[in-house]
Amino acid sequence: MSHVTRNQPAGTPTWIDLDVPDVERAKEFYGALFGWEYDAGAPVYTVCRLHGRAVAGFRQVPDAGSHTTAHPGLWCVYFATDDCDATVKRIVDAGGTLTRSPQEIGDQGRLALAADPSGARFGLWQGQALVGCETVNEPGSLVRNDLTSPDPGPAREFYPAVFDFTLDGNDDLPGADFTFLRRPDGHEIGGIMGTPEAPADAWQTLFEVADADAAAERAVAAGGTAGVPSDTIYVRMVKITDPFGNVFEVGARPVQTP
């Protein structure tokens, strides 16, 4: 597990949130799935917590949830920045689109929303009182974000131009069109997967769970749907769709034997 107590280095996925039409229903589903608790008294934006630490957010949006199989709803990933306004300029200069100008969110931080040249949406977070996800890499929290794209070339130019990422191949996935994204210090922050059958460019969200099969059962019992769990070289994972049509994945690490 990892507890985060200060702002992450620039370019690190640091926060995730989800637009939902019914926050109370979202609380029920994700609480049953991940054991989340919630801050009270926030009619528009709700912070989700795991063992008291912030891990995600829900935004009440009345028309959210009208998704299709070809264009599902997705969690939005926010990348850490030390200067939201300067990073916005780099996004626009690299061919991206600003969808929400930088603004202060009370004393919590400074936020902006954008899309890359192929339309994949993401956010920026310059943390103040809220550094971002305060717990990651443990069951019930964010573990990874990867971009899937039917044409990954533009993304592989855009994100290094904005965040100074370097690209690195993955010898563990021979034959796959996959590259790691690494911060200037070499730390891996995610990757870009070329997927010809993908309907559009999109950032995918993977949450850690202790048991992927059990998580799939909990999701179905709570009113969502689940695919068939499958083993990869890294985790046993399964695709989940929440009651509003938002799609994400959960993964369980292999059990370590003595």
C-alpha positions in Angstrom: 0.0 0.0 0.0 1.0 3.6 -0.3 -0.2 6.6 1.8 0.4 9.9 0.1 0.9 13.0 2.3 2.2 15.6 -0.1 1.8 16.6 -3.7 3.0 14.0 -6.2 5.7 14.9 -8.8 4.4 16.6 -11.9 2.8 14.2 -14.4 1.8 11.6 -11.8 -1.8 10.4 -11.9 -2.9 12.0 -8.6 -6.8 12.1 -8.5 -9.8 10.5 -10.1 -13.4 11.5 -10.2 -16.6 10.4 -11.8 -19.7 12.3 -13.1 -22.9 10.5 -11.8 -26.6 11.4 -12.1 -27.4 10.1 -8.6 -24.7 10.4 -5.9 -26.6 8.4 -3.4 -26.8 5.4 -5.8 -23.1 5.8 -6.6 -22.3 5.7 -2.9 -24.3 2.5 -2.5 -22.6 0.8 -5.4 -19.0 1.8 -4.7 -19.4 1.4 -1.0 -20.5 -2.2 -1.5 -17.7 -2.8 -4.0 -14.7 -1.1 -2.3 -15.8 -0.3 1.2 -15.7 3.4 0.7 -17.0 6.0 3.1 -18.1 9.5 2.1 -17.8 13.1 3.3 -21.2 14.5 4.4 -22.8 17.7 3.4 -21.5 18.1 -0.2 -24.5 18.3 -2.6 -22.5 18.7 -5.8 -19.1 17.0 -5.1 -18.5 14.1 -2.8 -15.1 13.0 -1.6 -14.8 9.2 -1.3 -12.6 7.8 1.5 -11.0 4.5 2.3 -10.2 4.1 6.0 -10.6 7.9 6.3 -8.2 8.8 3.5 -9.4 10.5 0.2 -9.3 8.1 -2.8 -11.7 9.6 -5.3 -14.6 11.9 -6.0 -18.2 11.9 -7.3 -19.6 15.0 -9.2 -23.4 15.3 -9.3 -24.3 15.8 -13.0 -28.0 15.4 -13.9 -27.4 14.2 -17.5 -24.5 11.9 -16.7 -25.2 8.2 -17.3 -26.5 8.3 -20.9 -23.7 6.0 -22.1 -23.6 3.4 -24.9 -21.6 0.2 -25.3 -19.5 1.9 -28.0 -19.0 5.0 -25.8 -19.1 4.1 -22.1 -18.6 6.5 -19.3 -15.2 6.6 -17.7 -13.5 7.8 -14.6 -11.5 11.0 -15.2 -7.8 11.0 -14.3 -6.0 14.1 -13.1 -2.3 14.6 -13.5 -0.3 16.4 -10.8 1.1 19.8 -11.7 3.2 22.4 -9.9 1.7 25.2 -12.1 -1.7 24.5 -13.5 -1.7 27.6 -15.7 1.7 26.9 -17.2 0.7 23.2 -17.9 -2.5 24.4 -19.6 -0.4 26.5 -22.0 1.7 23.4 -22.8 -1.4 21.4 -23.5 -2.7 24.0 -26.0 0.7 24.5 -27.6 0.9 20.7 -28.1 -2.5 20.6 -29.9 -4.8 19.7 -26.9 -8.1 21.4 -26.0 -8.9 23.2 -22.8 -12.4 22.2 -21.6 -12.4 23.9 -18.2 -10.1 26.8 -17.5 -7.9 26.8 -14.4 -9.8 27.7 -11.2 -9.4 27.4 -7.5 -11.5 24.8 -5.7 -11.8 26.5 -2.4 -8.6 25.8 -0.4 -8.3 22.3 -1.9 -6.3 23.0 -5.0 -6.3 24.4 -8.5 -8.0 22.4 -11.3 -8.3 22.4 -15.1 -9.9 20.0 -17.5 -8.6 19.2 -21.0 -8.6 16.8 -23.9 -5.7 15.5 -26.0 -5.6 16.0 -29.8 -7.5 12.6 -30.2 -10.2 13.6 -27.7 -9.1 11.6 -24.6 -10.2 13.7 -21.6 -8.1 14.3 -18.5 -7.6 16.8 -15.7 -4.8 18.7 -14.0 -4.6 19.0 -10.2 -2.3 21.5 -8.3 -2.8 20.3 -4.8 -3.2 22.5 -1.8 -5.2 21.3 1.2 -6.0 18.1 -0.9 -2.9 16.6 -2.3 -5.0 14.1 -4.4 -5.5 10.5 -3.7 -4.2 9.9 -0.1 -4.1 6.1 -0.5 -3.1 4.2 -3.7 -2.0 0.7 -4.5 -4.1 -1.1 -1.9 -7.4 -2.9 -2.3 -10.2 -0.3 -2.8 -7.9 2.4 -4.3 -6.4 3.5 -7.6 -3.5 1.4 -8.8 -3.1 2.4 -12.5 -4.2 4.4 -15.5 -3.4 3.5 -19.2 -4.5 5.2 -22.4 -6.1 3.0 -25.0 -6.1 4.3 -28.6 -7.0 2.9 -32.1 -4.2 5.2 -33.4 -1.6 5.8 -30.6 0.9 7.9 -32.5 -0.5 11.3 -31.7 -0.8 10.5 -28.0 2.8 9.3 -27.9 3.8 12.8 -29.2 1.4 14.8 -27.1 2.0 13.6 -23.5 5.8 13.8 -23.6 5.5 17.3 -25.0 3.2 18.3 -22.1 4.7 16.4 -19.2 8.3 15.6 -20.3 7.5 11.9 -20.3 9.8 9.5 -21.9 8.6 6.4 -23.8 9.8 2.9 -23.1 8.8 -0.4 -24.6 7.5 -3.4 -22.7 9.3 -6.7 -23.2 6.8 -8.4 -21.0 4.1 -8.0 -23.7 5.7 -9.2 -27.0 3.6 -8.4 -30.0 1.5 -5.8 -28.1 1.5 -2.2 -29.3 2.3 -0.9 -25.8 4.7 1.8 -24.4 5.3 2.9 -20.8 5.1 6.5 -20.0 7.9 7.6 -17.5 8.5 10.8 -15.6 11.9 12.5 -16.1 13.1 10.7 -13.0 12.3 7.3 -14.7 9.2 6.5 -12.6 6.5 4.7 -14.6 3.2 6.5 -14.4 1.1 4.4 -16.9 1.2 3.5 -20.5 -0.3 3.9 -24.0 -1.8 0.8 -25.6 -2.5 0.7 -29.3 -5.9 -1.1 -29.7 -7.3 -1.1 -33.2 -10.7 -2.1 -32.1 -11.0 0.7 -29.5 -13.9 3.1 -30.3 -11.9 6.2 -29.3 -8.9 7.3 -27.3 -9.6 7.1 -23.6 -7.9 6.9 -20.2 -8.8 3.7 -18.4 -8.8 3.3 -14.7 -7.7 0.2 -12.7 -8.5 -0.2 -9.0 -6.8 -2.8 -6.8 -8.9 -5.5 -5.1 -7.9 -8.4 -2.9 -9.9 -10.9 -5.0 -11.0 -10.1 -8.6 -13.7 -12.8 -8.6 -15.2 -11.7 -5.4 -15.2 -8.1 -6.5 -17.1 -9.1 -9.7 -19.7 -10.9 -7.5 -20.0 -7.8 -5.3 -20.4 -5.5 -8.3 -23.3 -7.7 -9.7 -25.0 -7.9 -6.3 -24.8 -4.1 -6.0 -26.5 -3.6 -9.4 -23.6 -3.4 -11.8 -22.3 -5.9 -14.3 -19.0 -7.8 -14.6 -17.1 -9.5 -17.3 -15.3 -12.8 -16.9 -12.1 -12.5 -14.7 -8.9 -13.3 -16.6 -5.3 -13.7 -15.7 -2.6 -11.4 -17.1 1.1 -11.5 -16.4 0.6 -8.8 -13.7 -2.8 -9.3 -12.1 -6.1 -11.2 -12.3 -8.5 -8.6 -13.6 -12.1 -8.1 -14.6 -14.0 -5.3 -16.3 -16.9 -3.8 -14.2 -19.7 -1.6 -15.4 -21.5 0.5 -12.7 -25.3 1.1 -12.6 -24.8 4.2 -14.7 -22.8 2.6 -17.5 -19.4 3.7 -16.4 -16.7 1.2 -17.2 -13.5 0.5 -15.2 -11.3 -2.5 -14.3 -10.3 -4.1 -11.0 -7.2 -6.2 -10.5 -5.8 -8.5 -7.8 -2.1 -9.1 -7.5 -1.0 -12.8 -7.5 -0.8 -14.4 -4.1 2.8 -14.5 -2.9 3.9 -17.9 -1.7 6.7 -18.2 0.9 
